[in-house]
Amino acid sequence: MPFAVGVIETQTFPAVLAAADAMVKAGRVTLVKYDRSESGRQFVAIRGPVSEVRQAMEAGLAAGNNMPNYGTVTSHYVVPNPPENLEAVLPIYFTEESEEFWIDEIRALIQP
């Protein structure tokens, strides 16, 4: 099963919180990373099956952009089937902290 990574960057924390909340509720995805990026912006990354990540990203974009006076989405991107090199260098990998939230399909592929 092909997996994807989706990333949303927003201007403010309330907007990234709304996007993250909407994404994990809209699809079978795992939140794998949250951090600050340039100029105080915030970003959140999710992993899961390609179709689920695309569905979750749509919900996250709508929620992040629906924050009057609290910021908007500044950028977003979906990478279907990221190569191992990308996972090794960028903060998009599954971690022990996110393990309890892995969806069953991911758990079956990652754990022997």
Secondary structure, DSSP 8 states (H G I E B T S, - for coil): --EEEEEEEESSHHHHHHHHHHHHHHSS-EEEEEEE-GGG-EEEEEEEEHHHHHHHHHHHHHHHH--TTS--EEEEEEEES--HHHHHHSS-S--TTTGGG--HHHHHHH--
